Protein backbone atom coordinates (compact mmCIF):
# COMPACT_ATOMS: atom_id res chain seq x y z
CA UNK A 1 0.00 0.00 0.00
CA UNK A 2 1.43 3.34 -1.03
CA UNK A 3 2.30 6.16 1.33
CA UNK A 4 -0.23 8.45 -0.36
CA UNK A 5 -3.02 5.93 0.24
CA UNK A 6 -2.04 5.54 3.88
CA UNK A 7 -1.89 9.34 4.29
CA UNK A 8 -5.35 9.79 2.75
CA UNK A 9 -6.82 7.01 4.90
CA UNK A 10 -5.33 8.54 8.03
CA UNK A 11 -6.71 11.95 7.03
CA UNK A 12 -10.18 10.44 6.62
CA UNK A 13 -9.86 8.72 10.01
CA UNK A 14 -8.73 11.98 11.65
CA UNK A 15 -11.72 13.87 10.23
CA UNK A 16 -14.01 11.04 11.33
CA UNK A 17 -12.61 11.13 14.85
CA UNK A 18 -13.10 14.89 15.02
CA UNK A 19 -16.67 14.44 13.81
CA UNK A 20 -17.32 11.76 16.41
CA UNK A 21 -16.01 14.07 19.13
CA UNK A 22 -18.44 16.73 17.90
CA UNK A 23 -21.23 14.17 18.14
CA UNK A 24 -20.23 13.31 21.71
CA UNK A 25 -19.80 16.88 22.87
CA UNK A 26 -22.59 18.62 20.95
CA UNK A 27 -25.18 16.25 19.53
CA UNK A 28 -25.58 13.82 22.42
CA UNK A 29 -26.39 16.63 24.88
CA UNK A 30 -28.86 18.02 22.33
CA UNK A 31 -30.43 14.58 21.96
CA UNK A 32 -30.73 14.42 25.75
CA UNK A 33 -32.51 17.79 25.75
CA UNK A 34 -34.79 16.76 22.87
CA UNK A 35 -35.88 13.68 24.82
CA UNK A 36 -37.05 15.78 27.77
CA UNK A 37 -40.61 14.40 27.60
CA UNK A 38 -39.49 10.77 27.45
CA UNK A 39 -39.38 8.74 30.69
CA UNK A 40 -35.93 8.91 32.28
CA UNK A 41 -34.99 5.21 31.90
CA UNK A 42 -35.77 5.31 28.17
CA UNK A 43 -34.00 8.65 27.82
CA UNK A 44 -30.87 7.32 29.52
CA UNK A 45 -30.95 4.13 27.45
CA UNK A 46 -31.29 5.92 24.11
CA UNK A 47 -28.52 8.43 24.76
CA UNK A 48 -26.28 5.74 26.28
CA UNK A 49 -26.77 3.50 23.24
CA UNK A 50 -25.87 6.39 20.94
CA UNK A 51 -22.76 7.11 23.01
CA UNK A 52 -21.72 3.46 22.98
CA UNK A 53 -22.21 3.29 19.21
CA UNK A 54 -20.02 6.37 18.66
CA UNK A 55 -17.40 4.90 21.00
CA UNK A 56 -17.29 1.67 18.95
CA UNK A 57 -16.64 3.75 15.84
CA UNK A 58 -13.82 5.59 17.61
CA UNK A 59 -12.21 2.39 18.87
CA UNK A 60 -12.36 0.90 15.36
CA UNK A 61 -10.89 4.06 13.82
CA UNK A 62 -7.96 4.12 16.26
CA UNK A 63 -7.27 0.42 15.68
CA UNK A 64 -7.32 0.92 11.91
CA UNK A 65 -4.94 3.87 12.34
CA UNK A 66 -2.53 1.63 14.26
CA UNK A 67 -2.78 -1.07 11.56
CA UNK A 68 -2.05 1.52 8.87
CA UNK A 69 1.04 2.57 10.82
CA UNK A 70 2.14 -1.07 10.90
CA UNK A 71 1.55 -1.33 7.13
CA UNK A 72 3.70 1.75 6.54
CA UNK A 73 6.48 0.27 8.67
CA UNK A 74 6.18 -3.13 7.01
CA UNK A 75 5.37 -4.88 10.28
CA UNK A 76 1.69 -5.70 9.75
CA UNK A 77 2.41 -9.41 9.31
CA UNK A 78 3.37 -9.84 12.94
CA UNK A 79 1.72 -10.95 16.16
CA UNK A 80 1.19 -7.32 17.17
CA UNK A 81 -1.41 -6.80 14.44
CA UNK A 82 -3.76 -9.35 15.96
CA UNK A 83 -4.64 -7.23 18.99
CA UNK A 84 -5.84 -4.43 16.72
CA UNK A 85 -7.83 -6.79 14.50
CA UNK A 86 -9.36 -8.40 17.60
CA UNK A 87 -10.25 -4.95 18.93
CA UNK A 88 -11.99 -4.09 15.65
CA UNK A 89 -13.92 -7.37 15.76
CA UNK A 90 -15.01 -6.63 19.33
CA UNK A 91 -16.02 -3.05 18.52
CA UNK A 92 -18.07 -4.09 15.50
CA UNK A 93 -19.74 -6.81 17.56
CA UNK A 94 -20.65 -4.31 20.27
CA UNK A 95 -21.99 -1.93 17.61
CA UNK A 96 -24.19 -4.70 16.25
CA UNK A 97 -25.52 -5.52 19.71
CA UNK A 98 -26.12 -1.82 20.33
CA UNK A 99 -28.26 -1.51 17.20
CA UNK A 100 -30.17 -4.67 18.11
CA UNK A 101 -30.73 -3.37 21.65
CA UNK A 102 -32.13 -0.14 20.24
CA UNK A 103 -34.54 -2.14 18.07
CA UNK A 104 -35.65 -4.19 21.07
CA UNK A 105 -36.19 -1.08 23.19
CA UNK A 106 -38.23 0.64 20.48
CA UNK A 107 -40.31 -2.40 19.53
CA UNK A 108 -42.97 -2.22 22.28
CA UNK A 109 -43.52 1.51 21.75
CA UNK A 110 -45.13 3.52 18.98
CA UNK A 111 -42.17 3.09 16.60
CA UNK A 112 -43.10 1.99 13.11
CA UNK A 113 -42.59 -1.74 12.47
CA UNK A 114 -40.57 -0.83 9.38
CA UNK A 115 -38.11 1.11 11.53
CA UNK A 116 -37.70 -1.88 13.84
CA UNK A 117 -37.13 -4.09 10.81
CA UNK A 118 -34.53 -1.68 9.42
CA UNK A 119 -32.71 -1.60 12.75
CA UNK A 120 -32.71 -5.41 12.95
CA UNK A 121 -31.39 -5.54 9.39
CA UNK A 122 -28.69 -3.01 10.25
CA UNK A 123 -27.71 -5.10 13.28
CA UNK A 124 -27.49 -8.19 11.06
CA UNK A 125 -25.37 -6.43 8.43
CA UNK A 126 -23.11 -5.01 11.14
CA UNK A 127 -22.68 -8.50 12.63
CA UNK A 128 -21.77 -9.65 9.12
CA UNK A 129 -19.04 -7.00 9.13
CA UNK A 130 -17.66 -8.50 12.34
CA UNK A 131 -17.68 -11.94 10.72
CA UNK A 132 -15.88 -10.50 7.69
CA UNK A 133 -13.20 -9.21 10.05
CA UNK A 134 -12.92 -12.71 11.53
CA UNK A 135 -12.20 -14.01 8.01
CA UNK A 136 -9.66 -11.22 7.52
CA UNK A 137 -8.05 -12.25 10.81
CA UNK A 138 -7.70 -15.81 9.50
CA UNK A 139 -6.07 -14.46 6.34
CA UNK A 140 -3.72 -12.37 8.47
CA UNK A 141 -2.85 -15.52 10.44
CA UNK A 142 -2.00 -17.34 7.17
CA UNK A 143 0.06 -14.42 5.90
CA UNK A 144 1.90 -14.18 9.21
CA UNK A 145 2.75 -17.88 9.06
CA UNK A 146 3.97 -17.52 5.47
CA UNK A 147 6.10 -14.56 6.51
CA UNK A 148 7.65 -16.62 9.33
CA UNK A 149 8.29 -19.52 6.95
CA UNK A 150 9.90 -17.19 4.42
CA UNK A 151 12.10 -15.69 7.12
CA UNK A 152 13.21 -19.17 8.23
CA UNK A 153 14.00 -20.12 4.62
CA UNK A 154 16.00 -16.90 4.16
CA UNK A 155 17.99 -17.79 7.28
CA UNK A 156 18.71 -21.29 6.00
CA UNK A 157 19.66 -19.94 2.60
CA UNK A 158 22.01 -17.46 4.26
CA UNK A 159 23.72 -20.32 6.11
CA UNK A 160 24.14 -22.31 2.92
CA UNK A 161 25.67 -19.39 1.06
C-alpha positions in Angstrom: 0.0 0.0 0.0 1.4 3.3 -1.0 2.3 6.2 1.3 -0.2 8.4 -0.4 -3.0 5.9 0.2 -2.0 5.5 3.9 -1.9 9.3 4.3 -5.3 9.8 2.8 -6.8 7.0 4.9 -5.3 8.5 8.0 -6.7 11.9 7.0 -10.2 10.4 6.6 -9.9 8.7 10.0 -8.7 12.0 11.6 -11.7 13.9 10.2 -14.0 11.0 11.3 -12.6 11.1 14.9 -13.1 14.9 15.0 -16.7 14.4 13.8 -17.3 11.8 16.4 -16.0 14.1 19.1 -18.4 16.7 17.9 -21.2 14.2 18.1 -20.2 13.3 21.7 -19.8 16.9 22.9 -22.6 18.6 20.9 -25.2 16.2 19.5 -25.6 13.8 22.4 -26.4 16.6 24.9 -28.9 18.0 22.3 -30.4 14.6 22.0 -30.7 14.4 25.8 -32.5 17.8 25.8 -34.8 16.8 22.9 -35.9 13.7 24.8 -37.0 15.8 27.8 -40.6 14.4 27.6 -39.5 10.8 27.4 -39.4 8.7 30.7 -35.9 8.9 32.3 -35.0 5.2 31.9 -35.8 5.3 28.2 -34.0 8.7 27.8 -30.9 7.3 29.5 -31.0 4.1 27.5 -31.3 5.9 24.1 -28.5 8.4 24.8 -26.3 5.7 26.3 -26.8 3.5 23.2 -25.9 6.4 20.9 -22.8 7.1 23.0 -21.7 3.5 23.0 -22.2 3.3 19.2 -20.0 6.4 18.7 -17.4 4.9 21.0 -17.3 1.7 19.0 -16.6 3.8 15.8 -13.8 5.6 17.6 -12.2 2.4 18.9 -12.4 0.9 15.4 -10.9 4.1 13.8 -8.0 4.1 16.3 -7.3 0.4 15.7 -7.3 0.9 11.9 -4.9 3.9 12.3 -2.5 1.6 14.3 -2.8 -1.1 11.6 -2.0 1.5 8.9 1.0 2.6 10.8 2.1 -1.1 10.9 1.6 -1.3 7.1 3.7 1.7 6.5 6.5 0.3 8.7 6.2 -3.1 7.0 5.4 -4.9 10.3 1.7 -5.7 9.8 2.4 -9.4 9.3 3.4 -9.8 12.9 1.7 -10.9 16.2 1.2 -7.3 17.2 -1.4 -6.8 14.4 -3.8 -9.3 16.0 -4.6 -7.2 19.0 -5.8 -4.4 16.7 -7.8 -6.8 14.5 -9.4 -8.4 17.6 -10.2 -4.9 18.9 -12.0 -4.1 15.6 -13.9 -7.4 15.8 -15.0 -6.6 19.3 -16.0 -3.1 18.5 -18.1 -4.1 15.5 -19.7 -6.8 17.6 -20.6 -4.3 20.3 -22.0 -1.9 17.6 -24.2 -4.7 16.2 -25.5 -5.5 19.7 -26.1 -1.8 20.3 -28.3 -1.5 17.2 -30.2 -4.7 18.1 -30.7 -3.4 21.7 -32.1 -0.1 20.2 -34.5 -2.1 18.1 -35.6 -4.2 21.1 -36.2 -1.1 23.2 -38.2 0.6 20.5 -40.3 -2.4 19.5 -43.0 -2.2 22.3 -43.5 1.5 21.8 -45.1 3.5 19.0 -42.2 3.1 16.6 -43.1 2.0 13.1 -42.6 -1.7 12.5 -40.6 -0.8 9.4 -38.1 1.1 11.5 -37.7 -1.9 13.8 -37.1 -4.1 10.8 -34.5 -1.7 9.4 -32.7 -1.6 12.8 -32.7 -5.4 13.0 -31.4 -5.5 9.4 -28.7 -3.0 10.2 -27.7 -5.1 13.3 -27.5 -8.2 11.1 -25.4 -6.4 8.4 -23.1 -5.0 11.1 -22.7 -8.5 12.6 -21.8 -9.6 9.1 -19.0 -7.0 9.1 -17.7 -8.5 12.3 -17.7 -11.9 10.7 -15.9 -10.5 7.7 -13.2 -9.2 10.1 -12.9 -12.7 11.5 -12.2 -14.0 8.0 -9.7 -11.2 7.5 -8.1 -12.3 10.8 -7.7 -15.8 9.5 -6.1 -14.5 6.3 -3.7 -12.4 8.5 -2.9 -15.5 10.4 -2.0 -17.3 7.2 0.1 -14.4 5.9 1.9 -14.2 9.2 2.7 -17.9 9.1 4.0 -17.5 5.5 6.1 -14.6 6.5 7.6 -16.6 9.3 8.3 -19.5 7.0 9.9 -17.2 4.4 12.1 -15.7 7.1 13.2 -19.2 8.2 14.0 -20.1 4.6 16.0 -16.9 4.2 18.0 -17.8 7.3 18.7 -21.3 6.0 19.7 -19.9 2.6 22.0 -17.5 4.3 23.7 -20.3 6.1 24.1 -22.3 2.9 25.7 -19.4 1.1 
